[in-house]
Structure formats: C-alpha cells, structure tokens
C-alpha cells in the first residue's frame, strides 16, 4: 500500500534505489576498467615487454614470445576506415532520400527495415560474409586472393553491418534540423538539392559526425563476423587489401582459448583488450567533443 | 563479519569480471566443479561411486570424452561428469588452479604452464591422435617426404612443381597460433625450426572443421588435420614418406605425426572426488572403451608399439 506510506519515507526509498543503481553501474565500470588495466599492464610492468615493441612490433608470434601488436592495430583500423568509407555514402544518401524526398515511405517502410538489420546477430553477417563475400572476392581477384579472406572482405562485411547504425542516426540527424531552415532556404529561391546540400547537411554536420563515429566504434569492436572472414593471420604485417589479416578483437578471441592464465601470452592478450578499451574511450571522447562544438555552433 | 560487508563489492566484482569477459568476446567458460557433499567413503559405501566432477579443456577429443562420460554415468547413475569446452590452455589453467577435477590438453602441461604450476599435476595419457597433411582434391601430388612438408610449412617450397606436381602456388592454411593440433604437427614436422617472419599463410583458422572447408574451397591449398577429419569432399589425405596415415602405421611407429591426448588430474584432489576421477580415467583407458576410441578416429594406448617423450623422441615401448 504505497499511498499509506509517509511521503518522506517514499522519497527516501526512491532515492536509495536509484542511487544504488547508479553506484552499481559506476562500480561495474570501474571494476571492469581496473581489471582490464591490471591484467593488461602486467605485460609491461611484470613480464617486461617493452611497450614500444608491443605497439610497433610487426610480428605477433606467441610461440616465439614475440608480441608485436601492429599487424592487428593496422588490421583493425584498416577494416574500420574502409568499411566507413563504403557505408557512409550509401547511409547519408538513403537518409537524405527518406527524410527530404519521401518522408512517408521513410517512416512506414524504410525505417522498420533498417531497424531489422540492426537486430541481426553478427554471426549471421559472418556466415553470409564467409559464403558470399569471400567467394565473390575470390571469384573476382582469383589467385591474388586464394581463399577470399582478407581485409577487403572484412571491410565489406563490416560496411553492411554498420550501414543501419549510420543510416538511422543520420536520419535522426537530418530530421532534427528545424523546418524553418528549409523554409528559409526555399523562400530565397533555392532548389531542393541546394537546400539539402547547403543548409540541411551543413547544420546537421555535428550529428552526422556522431553517427559516423558511432558506426566506426561498432566496426572497431565487432569480433565474430570479422573473425570469420578476415583470415586470422596475425604473425606479420598485411601488405595489401587482399591480404589475410587479423584485428585486435579477432586475435583476442582466437588466442584466449589457447593461452593459460598467468602466462605472458595471456597478459599480452589482455593488453590488446586494454588497447581496445582505450580506443573506445577515444571514440567516445571524440563524440563528446563534436557534440560540444555542435552545441556551440548552433548557439 | 567483515566478509559480509564485502559481499556487495564481491558481487560487483564478479559482475564486472563477467562483463569484462563477455565484453572481450570470450566464449565458453569452464564450469567450476561443485564438490559432492553426498560422497561418504567411510568403508562400506566404497563400491558405489557418487558425486560430480567437471572436466574442461581441449575441444579436439571432447566428443570422445563426452561419449565416455555418457557411458560411465549410465553405469554409475549416482555420478555426474560435466564436460565443458575451452581449449587446451584453459583446461591446463583450470586444473592448475584446481577449479576443475580434470583438465584436457593436446600438449604436455610443461609446454604451456610454468614449472611451479605443473607441480602436483598427474599426466594421464588417455589416447593417441594421429595427424597428417591434407590438400585440395585438385592437387596432383599424393606423397610428400617429411623434408618436403617441412619446406612447405617453413615457406621454402612455394610451388607444387617443386614437389612433383603441376605448377601452381602452394597455399598454406595454418591453424591459429597456440592450437594443440598445430603444436603437434610442427613438433613432428618442423623439428624445432620456425618459419621466417616474411612467411604468411593464406589463412589461420581456429578449428579443424574450418580447415577442411577451407582446403576444399581453395585451389592448391595444403593444411593438416587429425585422422578423424580426413574424410570429406574436395580434400585428399597425403602419404608421408610413402606411409599412409592409418592407425596401424601410427601404432607400428612408421607414421610419426601423432601426439598423446592428456587428461590432467591433481595429486592433492579432495577425497570427495578423487575416486570418481580415478574411476573415470580408468574407464577411458579400459578395453571396453577402446572400440569407441577407434570408432572416433583416435588410437587406444594399449596397442602402441612405440612411445614419444615430451621432446618428441620416439622409442620402442
């Protein structure tokens, strides 16, 4: 009987429940960062691996105790940037179409379809990638890509995966542009294209960049789908887009089952995890910076 | 009670650990053993086995262990054996810290663990796995010498014409670093040499099933798998130095690419579970179970005429 309870007590109960939730979340985050950092830093402080060798070493060969993460760092950034490059034009293009040209179609048909894509588990993308993208790359490039697995295949699969993320966020960004801007532009005699290009896209730019960064964050952190199509070669630097490679996430997953806890290899894998964590913090920081700049620009 | 005060923080740290593990994409974790409370081996009850143990580690012979556990639990209805996957590394870590009663591994514990962690571990070799090279069915080479195999996996031989086939690039498909199958194959074939940094396989895949698929799909490819994976469309098993990869040839010592499958236990295992663990391992080694071992493509210990030490030296048994 909540309404029989004294008001003040109810207030206190609410305060403590919500406060507890906040404390719990904060504790989980802090513990997580602490754990990853503790294990990840052991590589450098206890096992005595030189951080420079770790971040710039070009060979990841655990059985020779060589832990150079550069092949995976390059792999991760290559697939992330390439996939963004592939997905961005399509995402922004379709966002412009459904927001500026055919809003009803956008709301009724396009949005639900896109949202469906967001919910598809990554293993499904991985399987599709393995059987469709890899075979396609193999068929097109022949002997240059004997298995079809490589950075290009990884980037294509990732592009498809992050497309819905970037598209939905871009649609929201374009919708958030006040209608007065468009009306003002039309009143000045601008065509629809001029309005979109000079007014809508420009004022939505900060939110669009947030959309891109969020897409990149997803691409950077994606594990399973990439692992299935990229080939998983960690031992040395990839030399081309058709070369099999590995990413930080893929190397981490593939390695953990074989590493014994407490070994240098195990700690080195945690260092990869720490690197991933640091990268996602950087991405979040960029989003916040853009948000602040955007708020300033729009007054 | 100070312990009580910590309970929330402990809960959170466990949650944090779980989240960290999940967030890092770690799949599959070993179940911790729940010690039986019912087991009371005080004399008269010693004939009936009770309790539950858990066994985690290598996936390569997991189906065999599962088959053994099913048969064993049927014969001893009051026992429970939980089998979980995780890889040799995890199996060894978990037996080293005592969180499971049996840790499965494809390699000797000494190769993966520190010497101090190996103390108190008992190596139970339960069966033998033979491995051999497989190639894409389109490759017109049927036999390689051990030296040729070595050359291919060290990146020195890169074209099939160098080993008597039609000209074409040799596409090497490897298992991932740290794989037990890879360790066994490299120990037997490379003899301690390592491939140069410049050598890049076309793929490093993380399971034998995927190896078979990839070899079948890739022209001119070569890789290696355990005997039980050697059948399939699009792949072809090679003979090595003219010796066929068969159980009989491994037993006689003619075929040299093989390794023991290990089930590590602890010397200081608690008395609640030790009899069950021992009985289960004895069952895996028993003559009754040998038929299943063969059926699943492994080789029972009993028939071997040779043995291999941890350094890979083969001697008559």
HADDOCK unambig.tbl for C-alpha pairs under 7 A between the chains (distance, minus, plus):
assign (segid A and resid 27 and name CA) (segid B and resid 12 and name CA) 6.74 0.50 0.50
assign (segid A and resid 28 and name CA) (segid B and resid 12 and name CA) 6.14 0.50 0.50
assign (segid A and resid 28 and name CA) (segid B and resid 13 and name CA) 7.00 0.50 0.50
assign (segid A and resid 28 and name CA) (segid B and resid 15 and name CA) 6.85 0.50 0.50
assign (segid A and resid 28 and name CA) (segid B and resid 16 and name CA) 4.93 0.50 0.50
assign (segid A and resid 31 and name CA) (segid B and resid 13 and name CA) 6.09 0.50 0.50
assign (segid A and resid 31 and name CA) (segid B and resid 16 and name CA) 5.60 0.50 0.50
assign (segid A and resid 32 and name CA) (segid B and resid 16 and name CA) 5.16 0.50 0.50
assign (segid A and resid 32 and name CA) (segid B and resid 17 and name CA) 6.52 0.50 0.50
assign (segid A and resid 32 and name CA) (segid B and resid 20 and name CA) 5.70 0.50 0.50
assign (segid A and resid 62 and name CA) (segid B and resid 177 and name CA) 6.82 0.50 0.50
assign (segid A and resid 146 and name CA) (segid B and resid 218 and name CA) 6.13 0.50 0.50
assign (segid A and resid 147 and name CA) (segid B and resid 202 and name CA) 6.94 0.50 0.50
assign (segid A and resid 147 and name CA) (segid B and resid 218 and name CA) 5.60 0.50 0.50
assign (segid A and resid 231 and name CA) (segid B and resid 203 and name CA) 4.62 0.50 0.50
assign (segid A and resid 231 and name CA) (segid B and resid 204 and name CA) 5.94 0.50 0.50
assign (segid A and resid 231 and name CA) (segid B and resid 205 and name CA) 6.86 0.50 0.50
assign (segid A and resid 232 and name CA) (segid B and resid 203 and name CA) 6.10 0.50 0.50
assign (segid A and resid 232 and name CA) (segid B and resid 204 and name CA) 5.06 0.50 0.50
assign (segid A and resid 232 and name CA) (segid B and resid 205 and name CA) 6.41 0.50 0.50
assign (segid A and resid 233 and name CA) (segid B and resid 203 and name CA) 5.85 0.50 0.50
assign (segid A and resid 233 and name CA) (segid B and resid 204 and name CA) 5.29 0.50 0.50
assign (segid A and resid 236 and name CA) (segid B and resid 197 and name CA) 6.52 0.50 0.50
assign (segid A and resid 244 and name CA) (segid B and resid 202 and name CA) 6.19 0.50 0.50
assign (segid A and resid 244 and name CA) (segid B and resid 203 and name CA) 6.26 0.50 0.50
assign (segid A and resid 253 and name CA) (segid B and resid 25 and name CA) 6.03 0.50 0.50
assign (segid A and resid 253 and name CA) (segid B and resid 26 and name CA) 5.90 0.50 0.50
assign (segid A and resid 254 and name CA) (segid B and resid 206 and name CA) 6.74 0.50 0.50
assign (segid A and resid 257 and name CA) (segid B and resid 86 and name CA) 5.47 0.50 0.50
assign (segid A and resid 257 and name CA) (segid B and resid 87 and name CA) 4.76 0.50 0.50
assign (segid A and resid 257 and name CA) (segid B and resid 89 and name CA) 5.80 0.50 0.50
assign (segid A and resid 257 and name CA) (segid B and resid 90 and name CA) 5.87 0.50 0.50
assign (segid A and resid 258 and name CA) (segid B and resid 87 and name CA) 5.58 0.50 0.50
assign (segid A and resid 258 and name CA) (segid B and resid 88 and name CA) 5.79 0.50 0.50
assign (segid A and resid 258 and name CA) (segid B and resid 89 and name CA) 4.15 0.50 0.50
assign (segid A and resid 258 and name CA) (segid B and resid 90 and name CA) 6.58 0.50 0.50
assign (segid A and resid 258 and name CA) (segid B and resid 178 and name CA) 5.36 0.50 0.50
assign (segid A and resid 258 and name CA) (segid B and resid 179 and name CA) 6.36 0.50 0.50
assign (segid A and resid 259 and name CA) (segid B and resid 89 and name CA) 4.71 0.50 0.50
assign (segid A and resid 259 and name CA) (segid B and resid 90 and name CA) 6.81 0.50 0.50
assign (segid A and resid 260 and name CA) (segid B and resid 89 and name CA) 4.43 0.50 0.50
assign (segid A and resid 260 and name CA) (segid B and resid 90 and name CA) 5.71 0.50 0.50
assign (segid A and resid 260 and name CA) (segid B and resid 92 and name CA) 6.62 0.50 0.50
assign (segid A and resid 260 and name CA) (segid B and resid 93 and name CA) 5.08 0.50 0.50
assign (segid A and resid 260 and name CA) (segid B and resid 112 and name CA) 6.64 0.50 0.50
assign (segid A and resid 260 and name CA) (segid B and resid 113 and name CA) 6.85 0.50 0.50
assign (segid A and resid 261 and name CA) (segid B and resid 93 and name CA) 5.61 0.50 0.50
assign (segid A and resid 273 and name CA) (segid B and resid 24 and name CA) 6.78 0.50 0.50
